[in-house]
Amino acid sequence: MDNDRIVGSAKEFSGRAEGAVGEMAGEATTQASGRVREAAGTVQDLYGQAKDAARDAGATAAGYAKDAYDAGEDTFRDGTQAIAKKVRDNPFGALLVAGGIGFALALLMSRPARRPPPRWRHYGW
């Protein structure tokens, strides 16, 4: 619990008490002062609650990020093991797939660069 929440709640309580005393005594200034102190305490309490919520949200986000990172490692490891098993089970098929990927990359890399069409055409008139 944040210190602002404790202090804010105390101010709010003392402001309510001061406002009640001012109301019973019929003093408008004491009553108004109590209301102001109560409002300030409420604001400080809400500020403390917001700080607590932000702290909790940060901790939760960090926990989710750590879990996702750990799960990513496991997924990568599992995928690598699955691929290795497939290659061991069918080495010829894996070789054909790798060769096809290499051939496709070679075709993509050996294509000439596209040139934009000329801006002005001279027809020779």
Secondary structure as GFF3:
##gff-version 3
##sequence-region A 1 125
A	DSSP	alpha_helix	3	25	.	.	.	ID=ss1
A	DSSP	alpha_helix	28	89	.	.	.	ID=ss2
A	DSSP	alpha_helix	91	110	.	.	.	ID=ss3
###
